[in-house]
Each structure stands twice: as C-alpha cells, then as structure tokens.
C-alpha cells in the first residue's frame, strides 16, 4: 500500500480546517473534524482533536484504497498525493466515474492536470476554497510529471 505523504496530510488539514463541533457544509451535509461526514455526525456533536485525527486517518485510508484500486498507471508521490486529496474531498465514487480517471488510465497525464479545476463547484456554485484546493492538487500533480 502506498503512503500519503506528511506534506500532503498537512495540505488536507489546512484545506479542511479543524472544527470540533458539527456543522453543515456548503451542501448542508453534517461535518466534523477535518471534513469527516457520515451517519454518526449530527447537530450538536462534539469531538476531541484526537478523534478528529482518527476520523481523518480513516477517511484518508478510504481515499488511498480508491486511488490504488482505480488508477492503472504509475504515479509519482506528488501525483498520488494529489489524487488522494482529490478523492478524499470529492469522494471515491466521484473519482471512479470521472473523466480525470479515464484520462489518467489512458496515460494522458497532461490533460489530467487540466481536469482538477473542473471540480470547483458545490452544486451549481463555484466555491473559492474548492478552486484553491483544486489548483493546489493540480500543481502537485503536474510537478510529478
């Protein structure tokens, strides 16, 4: 199994931010910690920083497994990190069905880098934070080419 780098973990933590009390994200999904969602997250819920870190590591493991399962081309560490952060944020299913993955598995690395910016919306609205995150992922991916 590949390892998500410490610098990528820091990037994920910075983009997600840490909230120890549950809140609704821009799409109305209950979220806590470093972007953790799930049926256990509900209004009024609070957790410790240690629990937030546990959730993050578990959620990142799901993204690591998705990237390892779905990507059929070799990846540099930076490309792997960019794709794991992407899968963590948009979801493994979204990665699995994306044009980004199709292009990558065809070996078209240059066009893959251009796909990240297409994922900067929450619903029909462009979200500045998502755009910044996609730009960071794109830069990380492109640096590994």
C-alpha positions as CSV (number, residue, x, y, z in Angstrom):
1,X,0.0,0.0,0.0
2,X,1.2,3.5,-0.9
3,X,1.7,6.1,1.8
4,X,0.1,9.5,1.8
5,X,3.0,12.0,2.5
6,X,3.3,14.2,5.6
7,X,3.2,17.3,3.4
8,X,0.0,16.1,1.7
9,X,-1.5,15.4,5.1
10,X,-0.7,19.0,6.1
11,X,-2.3,20.3,2.9
12,X,-5.5,18.3,3.6
13,X,-5.7,19.5,7.2
14,X,-5.2,23.1,6.0
15,X,-7.9,23.0,3.3
16,X,-10.4,21.2,5.6
17,X,-9.7,23.1,8.7
18,X,-10.5,21.7,12.1
19,X,-13.9,22.0,13.6
20,X,-14.6,20.0,16.8
21,X,-18.3,20.8,16.8
22,X,-20.5,19.5,14.0
23,X,-21.6,22.0,11.3
24,X,-23.3,21.8,7.9
25,X,-21.1,22.3,4.9
26,X,-22.0,24.3,1.8
27,X,-24.2,21.5,0.6
28,X,-25.9,21.0,4.0
29,X,-24.1,17.8,5.0
30,X,-23.2,17.4,8.7
31,X,-19.5,17.5,9.0
32,X,-17.0,17.5,11.9
33,X,-13.2,17.3,12.5
34,X,-11.2,17.6,9.3
35,X,-14.1,17.2,6.9
36,X,-15.5,14.0,8.3
37,X,-19.0,13.1,7.3
38,X,-21.2,10.1,8.0
39,X,-24.4,8.9,9.6
40,X,-22.9,9.4,13.1
41,X,-22.3,13.1,12.5
42,X,-25.3,15.1,13.7
43,X,-26.3,18.5,15.1
44,X,-24.7,19.3,18.5
45,X,-22.0,16.6,18.2
46,X,-18.5,17.5,19.6
47,X,-15.3,15.5,19.4
48,X,-11.7,15.8,20.6
49,X,-8.8,16.7,18.4
50,X,-7.6,13.1,18.8
51,X,-10.9,11.8,17.5
52,X,-10.7,14.3,14.6
53,X,-7.3,12.9,13.7
54,X,-8.6,9.3,13.9
55,X,-11.5,10.2,11.6
56,X,-9.1,11.9,9.2
57,X,-6.7,8.9,9.0
58,X,-9.6,6.5,8.4
59,X,-11.2,8.8,5.7
60,X,-7.8,9.2,4.0
61,X,-7.3,5.4,4.1
62,X,-10.5,5.1,2.1
63,X,-9.2,7.6,-0.4
64,X,-5.8,5.8,-0.6
65,X,-7.5,2.5,-1.3
66,X,-9.7,4.1,-4.0
67,X,-6.7,5.6,-5.8
68,X,-4.7,2.3,-5.6
69,X,-7.7,0.4,-6.9
70,X,-8.8,2.7,-9.7
71,X,-5.5,4.1,-11.1
72,X,-3.8,1.8,-13.6
73,X,-0.9,4.0,-14.5
74,X,2.3,4.6,-12.5
75,X,2.3,7.7,-10.2
76,X,4.9,9.9,-8.6
77,X,4.5,10.6,-4.9
78,X,3.1,14.1,-5.8
79,X,0.6,12.7,-8.3
80,X,-0.5,10.1,-5.7
81,X,-0.9,12.7,-3.0
82,X,-2.9,15.0,-5.3
83,X,-5.3,12.2,-6.3
84,X,-5.8,11.0,-2.7
85,X,-6.6,14.6,-1.6
86,X,-9.0,14.9,-4.5
87,X,-10.7,11.5,-3.7
88,X,-10.9,12.4,0.0
89,X,-12.6,15.7,-0.9
90,X,-15.0,14.7,-3.8
91,X,-15.4,11.1,-2.8
92,X,-14.1,7.8,-4.1
93,X,-17.2,7.2,-6.3
94,X,-16.8,10.6,-8.0
95,X,-13.1,9.7,-8.7
96,X,-14.1,6.3,-10.1
97,X,-16.6,7.8,-12.6
98,X,-14.5,10.9,-13.5
99,X,-13.1,12.0,-16.8
100,X,-9.9,12.7,-14.8
101,X,-9.5,9.0,-14.0
102,X,-10.4,7.9,-17.6
103,X,-7.7,10.3,-19.0
104,X,-5.2,9.1,-16.4
105,X,-5.7,5.5,-17.1
106,X,-5.2,6.2,-20.8
107,X,-1.8,7.7,-19.9
108,X,-2.8,11.3,-20.7
109,X,-1.1,12.9,-17.7
110,X,-1.1,16.4,-19.2
111,X,-4.9,16.5,-19.7
112,X,-5.4,15.0,-16.2
113,X,-3.8,18.1,-14.7
114,X,-6.4,20.3,-16.5
115,X,-9.3,18.3,-15.1
116,X,-8.8,19.3,-11.5
117,X,-10.2,22.8,-11.9
118,X,-13.5,21.4,-13.2
119,X,-14.3,20.2,-9.7
120,X,-14.6,23.7,-8.0
121,X,-18.4,23.7,-7.6
122,X,-20.8,22.9,-4.8
123,X,-23.9,22.3,-6.7
124,X,-24.1,25.0,-9.4
125,X,-21.9,27.5,-7.4
126,X,-18.2,28.0,-7.8
127,X,-16.6,27.9,-4.3
128,X,-13.4,29.9,-4.0
129,X,-12.0,27.4,-1.4
130,X,-12.6,24.5,-3.7
131,X,-10.9,26.3,-6.6
132,X,-7.9,27.0,-4.4
133,X,-7.8,23.3,-3.4
134,X,-8.1,22.1,-7.0
135,X,-5.3,24.5,-8.1
136,X,-3.1,23.1,-5.3
137,X,-3.9,19.5,-6.3
138,X,-3.2,20.3,-10.0
139,X,0.1,21.9,-9.1
140,X,1.1,18.9,-7.0
141,X,0.1,16.5,-9.8
142,X,1.8,18.5,-12.5
143,X,5.0,18.7,-10.5
144,X,5.3,14.9,-10.7
145,X,5.1,14.8,-14.5
